[in-house]
Amino acid sequence: MVHDQLLPRVAYASQASAYMVVWEYTANTSDHDIYARQVGADGQPIGVEQALRYSSVDETVPAVTYNSAANEYLLVWEQEYSHPTTTSTLAVSV
């Protein structure tokens, strides 16, 4: 069984002196999910890693940015509905 963590992306929150890391987690060859975790400026994890979306379809290609005006991160990823032909872009702010 494959358990890979792929395509890490990082954004820095200047107001919190912390980072948000997102990545694609491969539980097996047909199940990809997106996870996120905040990390302090000292490199120590803050809280626990969170699955952004956990479903039977693939979530891939994560991205993250920080909006300092709103003091929030925007996390974005693709979700495949009919492998591999139909995808949607999903997002969440945290």
C-alpha positions as CSV (number, residue, x, y, z in Angstrom):
1,M,0.0,0.0,0.0
2,V,1.3,3.5,-0.9
3,H,1.2,6.3,1.6
4,D,2.9,9.3,-0.1
5,Q,2.8,13.0,0.8
6,L,3.2,15.0,-2.5
7,L,3.2,18.5,-3.8
8,P,3.7,20.5,-0.6
9,R,2.9,24.2,-0.8
10,V,3.5,26.8,1.9
11,A,2.2,30.3,2.7
12,Y,3.5,32.6,5.5
13,A,1.1,34.6,7.7
14,S,3.1,37.6,8.7
15,Q,0.6,38.7,11.4
16,A,0.8,35.3,13.2
17,S,4.5,34.5,12.3
18,A,3.3,31.1,11.2
19,Y,3.1,29.0,8.0
20,M,0.3,27.0,6.5
21,V,1.5,23.9,4.7
22,V,-0.8,21.9,2.3
23,W,-0.1,18.7,0.5
24,E,-1.6,15.9,-1.4
25,Y,-1.8,12.6,0.5
26,T,-1.9,9.4,-1.4
27,A,-3.5,6.6,0.6
28,N,-3.4,4.2,-2.3
29,T,-3.1,4.4,-6.1
30,S,-6.8,5.5,-6.4
31,D,-7.3,7.7,-3.3
32,H,-5.7,11.2,-3.1
33,D,-6.7,13.7,-0.4
34,I,-5.6,17.2,0.6
35,Y,-4.2,17.8,4.1
36,A,-3.1,21.0,5.8
37,R,-1.2,21.9,9.0
38,Q,-0.1,25.1,10.5
39,V,3.6,25.4,11.5
40,G,5.2,28.0,13.7
41,A,8.1,30.2,12.6
42,D,10.3,28.0,14.8
43,G,9.3,25.0,12.6
44,Q,7.2,23.4,15.3
45,P,3.7,22.1,14.3
46,I,0.7,23.9,15.6
47,G,-2.3,21.7,16.2
48,V,-2.9,18.6,14.2
49,E,-3.0,18.0,10.5
50,Q,-6.4,18.3,9.0
51,A,-8.0,16.6,5.9
52,L,-9.5,19.4,3.9
53,R,-11.8,17.1,2.0
54,Y,-12.0,13.4,2.4
55,S,-14.0,11.5,-0.2
56,S,-13.9,8.6,-2.5
57,V,-12.9,10.8,-5.5
58,D,-9.4,12.3,-5.9
59,E,-8.4,15.7,-4.5
60,T,-5.2,16.9,-6.1
61,V,-2.9,19.8,-6.9
62,P,-3.1,21.9,-3.6
63,A,-2.2,25.5,-3.4
64,V,-2.3,28.1,-0.5
65,T,-1.9,31.8,-0.1
66,Y,-2.2,34.3,2.8
67,N,-4.5,37.4,2.7
68,S,-3.0,39.8,5.3
69,A,-6.0,42.2,5.0
70,A,-8.4,39.5,6.2
71,N,-5.7,37.6,8.3
72,E,-6.7,34.3,6.7
73,Y,-5.3,31.6,4.4
74,L,-7.0,30.5,1.1
75,L,-6.5,26.9,0.3
76,V,-7.3,25.6,-3.2
77,W,-7.3,22.2,-4.9
78,E,-8.8,20.2,-7.8
79,Q,-11.3,17.5,-7.3
80,E,-11.8,14.8,-10.0
81,Y,-15.4,13.6,-10.4
82,S,-15.0,11.2,-13.3
83,H,-11.4,10.2,-13.4
84,P,-9.6,11.8,-15.1
85,T,-11.9,13.8,-17.3
86,T,-14.0,16.0,-15.1
87,T,-12.5,18.3,-12.4
88,S,-13.7,21.2,-10.3
89,T,-11.6,23.7,-8.4
90,L,-12.5,23.9,-4.7
91,A,-11.4,26.4,-2.1
92,V,-11.7,27.1,1.6
93,S,-10.5,30.0,3.7
94,V,-9.2,29.5,7.2
